[in-house]
Amino acid sequence: MNVLITGAAGFLGSHLTDRYLHDGHMVVGIDNLLTGNLANLSEATETDAFRLVEADICEDWIGIDHTLRDFRPELILHFASPASPRDYARFPLETMSVNSRGTERCLDAALQFGSRFVFASTSEAYGDPMERPQRETYWGNVNPVGLRSCYDEAKRFGEALVSTYARVNDLDARIVRIFNTYGPRMRADDGRVIPNFVAQALAKQPLTVYGDGDQTRSFCYVDDLVEGVVRCAATDGVRGRVVNLGNPAECSIGALARLVCEVAGVPFAAKSLPIPPDDPRSRCPDVSLAHELFGWAPSIDLKEGLRRTIDYATRSAAMRSTAARADATT
């Protein structure tokens, strides 16, 4: 199968690229490297089954279309977008553009080539939820003009666009609402809570907890998330559906901070800062629909996922240190 992945050099996009290559598919990745990293694709670029197009899907579609005419994708995974609060605060207009104009262009490509289409939405579509856990039928509680709206509302518009294309054009499309996901390849400066805590713990610094630490999140290890996306994309009965993907095991931020320190083997220490505007009090997915439609449920618990993530961060830091020493002696 020929698979097109936008945002292929990003955290999730690169793991999806590796998975589809591992499963024997041909992959074309598109990324403008706004927040992606070529190092994430180091394994993919070693195989002839992968091609990376460095381009902006909002601005460079003529060149992209030439590539796709030869490739003829059978599956399009639209995962291009800044995804952390720090990134979409830095690139708010780009975030809105890639989830609106970029989504439209990917949908047009899906129509042109008869591709199945998967749109990466987010639990942020629920805003600061008044329902717990969050089910796909919940419409959300979102501030449409707040600091996070460039991401929240862009994803909600993307969902509306995908749903409308599916109805009007009989397109085989599905939407995954992705809850907090973590694991190897998250940038240390990503700004999300787990890479923040891991970086601070390894540096033996106090962990920054916003507010009282009682706000909750549900953390899904990246391998579990990728498995969910792959199953969602491959299952015939998901056409036109919106599906939550995440880990329903809810954890407070304060408890997460203590667990990160425990796994990292460092004493617990924390500092408190004011909670950011529109920061949701809870995130907890109901994933029963994913289990019903394609038999998916996460299998990696938080402690094991953190162990893998911290091991990766430790190895990466050691490699950077070795490289820096080598540069200093040349």
Buried (B, 14 or more C-beta within 10 A) or exposed (E): BBBBBBBBBBBBBBBBBBBBBEEEBBBBBBBBEBBBBEEBBEEBEEEEBBBBBEBBBBBBBEEBEEBBEEBEBBBBBBBBBBBBBBBBBBBBEBBBBBBBBBBBBBBBBBBEBEBBBBBBBBBBBBBBBEBBBBBBEBEBEBBEEBBBBBBBBBBBBBBEBBBEBBEEEEBBBBBBBBBBBBBBBBBBEBBBBBBBBBBBBBEEEBBBBBBEBEBBBBBBBBBBBBBBBBBBBEBEEBBBBBBBBBBBEBBBBBBBBBBBBBBBEBEBEBEEEEBEEBBBEBBBBBBBBBEEBBEBEBEBEBEEBBBBBBEBBEEBBEEEEEEEEEEEEE
